[in-house]
Amino acid sequence: MKTQFATLTLAVLGGLSAMAMPATSQAGVVGEYINPSCGGTENLSVPVTATGHTWVAVGALNTASLQGLNALVLRSCGGYANTPDVNAAVNAGMALVLDTTSVSATDLPGPPALAITGNGFCNSNYKLAIASPIATGPGGILTDSSLDVGSPTSYCTFMGSTPVATLPTGVVPFYTTTNGNDAVAFGYKTGAGRVAVSITQFSHSDVYTPSQSNYAGIKTYFINALNWALSGSSSITCASEGYTGTQLLWCQKICESGLTGKELDVWLQRWIRQFRKLPYCALPT
């Protein structure tokens, strides 16, 4: 029995480790919603389609419009407020790439415990975070200078940030201020979905002029962030797999809560002792 327990523990740990490894997302249906305040911004249909996904325009942020989407690129030039239907879709497994000029942490899906401030506002230089998961991807290669403000400089790029030192476990910085102190773009998992957030003016129409120095970099950012969000999201959840009662609660702790380290291991061992089988997220694929 001890041998069986040890084998199961290693299998579960191995399965969850594999889930956390960088992956290339499978082809899916990607919706794009652009707030009318963005002023006729060009959409991402061409680069999204080029990476093998199906692009669709989304006209409203409601359950009916989000139905069937594997991911949503949500671009709002007038700030972003809590949207329950978006939150529910992310929790159920939809990936979200959110770009907005301003947002409160309490309005984000989850919401993560972040302190979003104006640090980094309108700086001219930024850099990739250490081990940034979006440095490379189907959109191309990003560098420290890809999203810097160049010529012409009629607009800002990043408009807000959150301190790297206080990021909750599971929140991953993508780009930071040059001193590395503040994350201006980041991602995290909530429920069965992943959320990539950038607090910028990337979605304003005047950004999309080929003479702008970071025109190409912004498109690369969106596609790599989309790939990151899709690669860690799943339409399969503990509830959809039919778990109920105690098994549902424990499955959600292991597979969907973002636990890591010793706390995760405690739940894994508890699951194995009780149910003698693997939860859905640790099954071999």
C-alpha positions as CSV (number, residue, x, y, z in Angstrom):
1,M,0.0,0.0,0.0
2,K,2.8,2.4,0.8
3,T,4.4,1.8,-2.6
4,Q,1.0,2.5,-4.3
5,F,0.7,5.7,-2.3
6,A,4.1,6.9,-3.3
7,T,3.5,6.1,-6.9
8,L,0.2,8.0,-7.0
9,T,1.8,11.0,-5.3
10,L,4.6,11.2,-7.9
11,A,2.0,10.8,-10.7
12,V,-0.1,13.6,-9.4
13,L,2.9,15.9,-8.8
14,G,4.2,15.0,-12.3
15,G,0.9,15.8,-13.9
16,L,0.6,19.1,-12.2
17,S,4.2,20.1,-13.0
18,A,3.5,19.3,-16.7
19,M,0.5,21.7,-16.5
20,A,2.7,24.5,-15.3
21,M,5.3,24.2,-18.0
22,P,5.2,26.7,-20.9
23,A,3.1,25.4,-23.8
24,T,2.0,26.5,-27.2
25,S,-1.8,27.0,-27.2
26,Q,-4.0,24.9,-29.4
27,A,-6.0,26.6,-32.2
28,G,-9.2,28.1,-30.9
29,V,-11.9,30.7,-31.4
30,V,-10.6,34.2,-30.3
31,G,-13.0,37.0,-29.9
32,E,-12.0,40.7,-29.9
33,Y,-14.0,43.4,-28.3
34,I,-12.9,47.0,-28.9
35,N,-14.5,49.7,-26.8
36,P,-15.9,52.4,-29.1
37,S,-13.9,55.0,-27.2
38,C,-10.7,53.6,-28.8
39,G,-11.6,55.5,-32.0
40,G,-11.7,52.9,-34.8
41,T,-8.6,51.0,-33.8
42,E,-7.5,48.4,-36.3
43,N,-8.3,44.9,-35.1
44,L,-6.0,41.9,-34.6
45,S,-7.8,39.6,-37.1
46,V,-4.7,39.2,-39.4
47,P,-2.1,38.3,-36.7
48,V,-4.6,36.1,-34.8
49,T,-5.6,34.2,-37.9
50,A,-1.9,33.8,-38.9
51,T,-1.3,31.9,-35.7
52,G,-4.0,29.3,-36.5
53,H,-6.9,30.7,-34.5
54,T,-10.3,31.7,-35.7
55,W,-10.9,35.5,-35.1
56,V,-14.4,36.8,-34.5
57,A,-15.6,40.3,-33.6
58,V,-17.4,40.7,-30.3
59,G,-20.0,43.5,-30.0
60,A,-21.0,43.2,-26.4
61,L,-19.6,41.8,-23.1
62,N,-22.5,39.5,-22.2
63,T,-22.9,35.7,-21.9
64,A,-24.5,35.3,-25.3
65,S,-21.6,37.1,-27.1
66,L,-18.9,35.2,-25.1
67,Q,-20.5,31.8,-25.7
68,G,-18.1,29.4,-27.5
69,L,-15.0,31.6,-27.2
70,N,-11.7,30.0,-26.2
71,A,-10.2,33.5,-25.6
72,L,-11.2,37.1,-25.6
73,V,-9.0,40.1,-26.4
74,L,-10.7,43.0,-24.6
75,R,-9.4,46.4,-25.5
76,S,-10.8,49.4,-23.6
77,C,-9.4,52.9,-24.0
78,G,-11.8,54.4,-21.4
79,G,-10.8,52.2,-18.4
80,Y,-12.4,48.9,-17.5
81,A,-15.0,48.1,-14.9
82,N,-16.1,44.8,-13.3
83,T,-18.0,42.7,-15.8
84,P,-19.7,39.7,-14.2
85,D,-20.3,37.8,-17.5
86,V,-16.6,38.1,-18.4
87,N,-15.6,37.0,-14.9
88,A,-17.9,33.9,-15.3
89,A,-16.5,33.0,-18.7
90,V,-12.9,33.3,-17.4
91,N,-13.7,31.2,-14.3
92,A,-15.2,28.5,-16.7
93,G,-12.0,28.4,-18.8
94,M,-12.0,31.3,-21.3
95,A,-8.6,33.0,-21.7
96,L,-8.7,36.8,-21.4
97,V,-6.2,39.4,-22.7
98,L,-7.2,42.7,-21.2
99,D,-5.7,46.0,-22.4
100,T,-7.0,49.2,-20.8
101,T,-5.9,52.6,-19.8
102,S,-6.9,52.2,-16.2
103,V,-8.4,49.5,-14.0
104,S,-8.9,48.7,-10.3
105,A,-7.7,45.4,-9.1
106,T,-11.2,44.8,-7.6
107,D,-12.6,45.0,-11.2
108,L,-10.3,42.3,-12.6
109,P,-11.6,38.7,-12.8
110,G,-10.6,37.0,-9.6
111,P,-9.8,39.5,-8.4
112,P,-6.1,39.3,-7.5
113,A,-4.9,41.2,-4.4
114,L,-2.9,43.9,-6.3
115,A,-2.1,47.5,-5.6
116,I,-2.4,49.2,-9.0
117,T,-0.9,52.7,-9.0
118,G,0.3,55.3,-11.5
119,N,3.9,54.3,-11.1
120,G,5.6,54.0,-14.5
121,F,3.0,56.4,-16.0
122,C,4.2,57.8,-19.3
123,N,7.8,56.6,-18.9
124,S,9.7,56.3,-22.1
125,N,11.6,53.1,-21.3
126,Y,10.5,49.7,-20.0
127,K,12.0,46.2,-19.8
128,L,11.0,42.6,-20.0
129,A,10.5,41.0,-16.6
130,I,13.0,38.3,-15.6
131,A,11.9,35.1,-17.3
132,S,9.0,36.8,-18.9
133,P,6.8,34.1,-20.4
134,I,5.8,36.3,-23.4
135,A,9.4,37.2,-24.5
136,T,9.0,34.7,-27.3
137,G,5.9,33.2,-28.9
138,P,3.9,32.9,-32.1
139,G,3.9,36.7,-32.4
140,G,7.7,36.9,-32.5
141,I,10.4,38.1,-30.2
142,L,10.0,40.9,-27.6
143,T,13.0,42.9,-26.3
144,D,13.5,45.5,-23.6
145,S,12.9,48.2,-26.2
146,S,9.9,46.7,-28.1
147,L,7.3,48.7,-26.1
148,D,9.3,51.8,-25.4
149,V,8.0,55.1,-26.5
150,G,9.8,56.2,-29.7
151,S,9.1,58.7,-32.4
152,P,6.6,60.2,-32.8
153,T,5.8,60.5,-29.1
154,S,2.3,61.8,-29.2
155,Y,1.0,59.2,-26.8
156,C,2.1,57.2,-23.7
157,T,2.4,53.5,-23.6
158,F,2.0,52.1,-20.1
159,M,-0.3,54.0,-17.8
160,G,-0.2,52.1,-14.5
161,S,1.6,49.4,-12.6
162,T,1.6,47.2,-9.6
163,P,4.7,46.6,-7.3
164,V,6.6,43.5,-8.2
165,A,7.6,42.9,-4.6
166,T,4.0,42.6,-3.4
167,L,2.7,40.4,-6.3
168,P,0.5,37.6,-4.9
169,T,1.7,34.1,-5.5
170,G,0.8,33.1,-9.1
171,V,0.8,36.6,-10.6
172,V,3.5,36.7,-13.3
173,P,5.1,40.0,-14.4
174,F,5.5,40.4,-18.2
175,Y,7.0,43.9,-18.4
176,T,8.3,46.2,-15.7
177,T,9.7,49.7,-15.3
178,T,13.4,49.9,-16.0
179,N,14.3,49.5,-12.3
180,G,12.3,46.3,-12.2
181,N,10.2,47.5,-9.3
182,D,6.8,47.8,-10.9
183,A,5.0,45.4,-13.2
184,V,3.2,47.3,-16.1
185,A,1.9,44.1,-17.7
186,F,1.3,40.8,-15.9
187,G,-0.8,37.6,-16.0
188,Y,-2.4,35.2,-13.5
189,K,-4.7,32.2,-13.3
190,T,-8.2,32.4,-11.9
191,G,-10.7,29.5,-11.9
192,A,-10.0,27.5,-15.1
193,G,-8.9,30.5,-17.1
194,R,-5.8,32.8,-17.4
195,V,-5.8,36.6,-17.6
196,A,-3.2,38.7,-19.2
197,V,-3.4,42.4,-18.2
198,S,-1.7,45.5,-19.7
199,I,-2.4,49.0,-18.5
200,T,-1.6,51.0,-21.6
201,Q,-2.6,53.2,-24.5
202,F,-1.9,50.3,-26.9
203,S,-5.5,50.3,-28.1
204,H,-5.8,53.9,-29.1
205,S,-6.1,54.4,-32.9
206,D,-3.1,56.7,-33.2
207,V,-0.8,53.8,-32.0
208,Y,-1.6,51.9,-35.1
209,T,0.5,53.9,-37.6
210,P,3.4,52.0,-39.1
211,S,5.7,55.0,-38.5
212,Q,5.2,54.5,-34.7
213,S,8.4,52.9,-33.3
214,N,6.5,50.2,-31.4
215,Y,3.8,49.4,-33.9
216,A,5.2,45.9,-34.5
217,G,6.1,45.4,-30.8
218,I,2.5,46.0,-29.7
219,K,1.1,43.4,-32.1
220,T,3.8,40.9,-30.9
221,Y,2.8,41.7,-27.3
222,F,-0.9,40.9,-28.0
223,I,-0.2,37.6,-29.8
224,N,2.3,36.3,-27.3
225,A,0.1,37.3,-24.3
226,L,-2.8,35.6,-26.1
227,N,-0.7,32.4,-26.5
228,W,0.3,32.5,-22.8
229,A,-3.3,33.0,-21.7
230,L,-4.6,30.2,-24.0
231,S,-1.9,27.7,-23.0
232,G,-3.0,27.7,-19.4
233,S,-6.8,28.0,-19.8
234,S,-9.2,25.1,-20.0
235,S,-12.8,24.7,-20.7
236,I,-12.7,21.6,-18.5
237,T,-13.4,22.3,-14.8
238,C,-13.9,20.3,-11.7
239,A,-17.7,20.9,-12.0
240,S,-17.8,20.0,-15.7
241,E,-16.0,16.7,-14.9
242,G,-18.9,15.8,-12.6
243,Y,-17.2,16.2,-9.2
244,T,-19.7,17.0,-6.4
245,G,-19.6,17.5,-2.7
246,T,-16.3,17.1,-0.9
247,Q,-14.7,15.8,-4.1
248,L,-15.6,19.0,-5.9
249,L,-14.3,21.3,-3.2
250,W,-11.0,19.4,-3.0
251,C,-10.6,19.3,-6.8
252,Q,-11.1,23.0,-6.9
253,K,-8.4,23.5,-4.3
254,I,-5.9,21.3,-6.3
255,C,-6.7,22.2,-9.9
256,E,-8.2,25.7,-9.9
257,S,-7.2,27.7,-6.9
258,G,-3.5,28.4,-7.9
259,L,-2.0,26.7,-4.8
260,T,1.7,25.8,-5.0
261,G,4.4,24.3,-2.8
262,K,3.6,22.7,0.6
263,E,0.0,23.9,0.7
264,L,-0.7,22.2,-2.7
265,D,1.1,19.0,-1.5
266,V,-1.1,18.8,1.6
267,W,-4.2,18.8,-0.6
268,L,-2.7,16.3,-3.0
269,Q,-1.9,13.8,-0.3
270,R,-5.3,14.3,1.3
271,W,-7.0,13.6,-2.1
272,I,-4.9,10.4,-2.7
273,R,-5.7,9.1,0.8
274,Q,-9.4,9.7,0.3
275,F,-10.1,8.8,-3.3
276,R,-7.2,6.6,-4.5
277,K,-7.2,8.1,-8.0
278,L,-6.0,11.2,-9.8
279,P,-8.0,14.4,-10.1
280,Y,-8.7,15.4,-13.7
281,C,-5.9,18.0,-14.0
282,A,-3.2,15.4,-13.2
283,L,-4.4,12.7,-15.6
284,P,-2.0,11.8,-18.5
285,T,-2.8,13.6,-21.7
